[in-house]
């Protein structure tokens, strides 16, 4: 019977970790929401590009021209968007982008000594003044990391972040990132968003020192120079399999607790897991307005729960 006791202990430990993690997540989200309220009055001043802080946003896996337009809505001056596409396999995408943004070819001579730059075919920029911050890179795709390194080589600003086509940046996200960097006497070298879609904002010097994205590093800056933002600055278009993963995790805990309760002839394991799961769901429900500001009702709660379960599984696997 020792294995039953061991399974019960593991089950209770997992449910306790989930409940504590959800509580910690809720408290951090509340603090992040308060910080956002504090920074919001300064967003208008940031639009003037005060200081030398700039952000280059690299977007990979673009398959729809409508993905680019929301990325250009930020009003911050020192900000650019680098859209990475494969025009050879998707010529219609390049044609659509060229007609929408009046793209022209830019004279670019890649560094053939580095694999990342050698795979760049052409660069395009817009002739329209309001789209001057957009750069389109036609590339021979090797891997997402290599493509990101190639785009980082032409980035203008010191801070770089990479997203893919499924991620949507929320309004004022760029201003919030700049406000976080500018609010410290010693600006952070690495920022991670811990709510919604995870964004990793890096200083280009640290990225170059560690060998770029292709090096596979999880962190590029020393721990004292890292910061976390518990606010939803970007969201991901979740697929049905993502929601099923979250539901399966909760159902698996309940099923295991029920089987152990039947085997041990006591309802204590099931009650303990049920209470901890209820506390977890309550914490996630409480943070739903902060975690999913782009949705309402049941869809917002489903997104918030799915996002929390994904981050919990990722944390356990690490």
N, C-alpha and C positions, 0 to 999 in steps of 0.2 A: 504493500500500500504506500510505500515511500514515494513512488512516482506520482501518485495522485496528490500527495501533499506538495510535492515539488511543482506540479502543474498549477495547483491552486495558488501557490506563492508567486509564480511567474505571472499568472493571470491578474492577480490583485496588484502586482507591481506595475504591470503595463497600464491597467486602468488608472492607478494612482498617478503615474507619469503623465498620462493623457490629461487628467483633470488639472494637475499642477501646471502643465504646459499651457492649457487653455486659460487658466487664471492669470498666469504671467503674461500671456498674449493680450488678454483683455486690459490689464493694467497698463501695459506699454502702449496699447492703442489709444487709451484715454489720454495718456501723457502726450502722445504724438498729435492727437487732435487739438490739445491745448496749445502745443507749440505752433501748430499751423495757424491757429487763430492769432497768435502773437506776431507771426511773420507776415500775415496777409496784408496789413497796412503798408508794408515796405515793398510789395511786389511792383507797384507803380513806379517807384523810384528805380528799381532794378532794371526796368525796361530801358532806361537811358544808358545802360552798360557802364555804370560807375565801377571803377577799378579795372583790373586786368584779367579778371576771372572769365574764362570762356569755356563752352561745352561743345564738343563734337559728338553728334549722335549718329551711329552707324546702324543701318537697317539691312538685315540679311533676309534671304528667302522671300523676296517680294514676288508675288504672282498676280497682283492686282494693282492697277495704277491708282485706285482710290486709297490705297494704304499710305501713300506719300502725303496727300493733302493735309490730314490732321497733324502730321509731324511739323508742318510749316506754320502752324497757327501761333506758336509762342512768339511773344513780342520782345523778348530779350534780344538786345542787339548783338552781343558776342556769342552767337549760337549758329551752328550749321548742321545740315542733314546730309549724310553720305548714303545714297541708296545703291546697294550692290545688286546687280542683275546679271543674268546670263542671256545676252541678246541672241546668241546663236541658236539656243534651244527655244527661246521665246521671243521671236522678232516682233510680234504684235505688241508686246509689252513696251518695248523700246519705241515703237512707232507711236503708241498712245501717249507715252511720257513726252516724246519729242513734240507732238502736236499740242499737248496741254501746257507745257512749260517752255516752249520755244527753245529747245536745246540746241546747242552748237558744240562741235568738237573742240576740245582743248588740246593744245600741244603738250604732250606728256611723254617723257622718256623714262620708262621704268628701269629700276636697277636690276639688271639681269643676273646679278650674283646672288640675290635672295629669292627663294622660291615664291614668297608671298607677292613680291612686286613683279616677278617675271610672268605671272599668270594674268596680268592686267592687259586687256585688249585696247580699250579706249576710255577716255574721260569726257564727260559732257557737262556743260553748265548752261544756265538759262540766260537768254538775252533780256528777259523781262526783269525790271528793277526789283519788283517785289518778291521775286523768286531767286535772287542772287545767292541766297544762303544754301541753295540746293546744288549738290554735285551728284551726278549719276556715273557709276563705275561699271563698265562692262568687263566681266571677268570670266576666266576659265575656272569653274568651281573645282577646287580640290578637296577642301574640308571647310566647315564653318570657321574653325580657328584660323586657318590660313587666309581665308577670305577677309576675316576681321583684321588680321595683321596687315594685309595689303591696303585696306581702307584706312587703317590707323596711320600708315606711312604718309598719306596725303592730308591727314587731318590738320587743321590750322591751330586749334586751341589746345590748352594744356590738359584738360579733363576730357576723358573719352568714355562713352558707354555704348554697349552693343545690344540691340534688340533683334527679334525676328518677326516675320510677317504676322504671327498670331497675337503679338502684343500691341496694345493700344495705349498711347500716352494720354493721361488725363489733363485737362486744362490746368495751367499754373504749375505743372510738374517741373518744368525747366526752372522757373523762378524759385520754386521751393528748394531745388538742389543748389542753386547759386546762393540762396539765402543761408543754407546750412554751411556751405563752404566759407562764406564771408563772415559768418557770425563768430568764428573762432579766431583767437589771436594768432595761433599757428594753424593754418588751414589743413584739414584732413587730407591725406593722400589717397584714401580709399573709403567709399561710402557704399553701404548695402541697404537696400530697402527690404524690410522684413514683412511687409503686408502687401497683398495683391500679387502682381507679377514681380518677381525679384529683379531688381536692377543693380548692376555693379558699375559704379562710377570710379574710374581709375585715373591717376595722374600718369601722363604718358612717359615721364622719366622712369618711374618705378616699373611700368610695363616693359619698357625697353631693357631695363637692367635685368629683369627676370626672363628675358627671351621671348616676350610677347605671349599672345594667347595660345600659340602652338606648343608652348612649354608645358601646358596642362596644370599650371599653378592654380590653387584654389584662392590664395591670397597673394597680392603683389606688394603690399606695404606692411611694415612692422605693426604689431598689435597696437602700440600707443597712438599710431596715426590712422587708425580705422574708426569709423563712425557708423552707427546704425540708425535708420529712420523707420519708425513704426507708423508709417502712413501709406495709404494706397496712392501711389503716383502713376502706376500703370496697371492694366488689367489684361488677362489672357482670355482668349476665346476657348473656353473649356469644351471638350468633346464629351460625348456620352460615356465613354470608358473612364474618364476622370471622375465623373459623378458616381459611377458604379464602384470605383475603387473606394471612395469615401463610405458609401453605403455598406460595402462588403466588410470594411474594417469594423464598423459598429456592429453589424450583424454577427460577425465572427466572435467578437467578445461576448455578446449575449448568448450565443449558442454554446460556446465553451463553458461559460458560467453555469448555464442550465444543465449541461451534461455532468459537470462536476458536482452540482448540487444533488442531482439524482443519484450519482454514484456514492456520495458521502452521506446521503439521507439527511441533508440539512440545507436550508435555503440561504445560509449566510453568504456563500460565494456569489450567488446570483443577486442577492440584495445589495451587496457591496459594489459589484460591477454596475448594477442598475443605477445606484445612487451616484457613483462617480461619472457614469456616462451622462446622466441627467444634468449634473453640475457642468460637465463639459459643453453640452448642448446649450445650456443657459448662458454660459460665458460667450460662446460663439454667437448666439442670438443677440446678446448685448452689444457686441462689437460689429454686428452686421452693417449698421449705418455708416461706420467708418471704413470697414473693409470692402464694401461693395457700394460706393456712392453712386455708381452709374446704373444701378438696378433698384427695383422695388419689390416688396412682398416676398413671396416664396422663392422667386428666382434669386433675389439678393441673399436670402438665407442659404439656399443651396450652393451658391457660388462661394459664400463665406466658409461654409462647412467643408466644401471640397478643397478650397485653398488651404485651410488649416490642416486637414488630413494629409495633403501632399507634403506640406512643410514638416509635419510631424514624422512621416515616414522617411523623408530625406534626412532629418536630424538623427533618427534611429540608425539609418544605414551608414551614417558617417561615424 
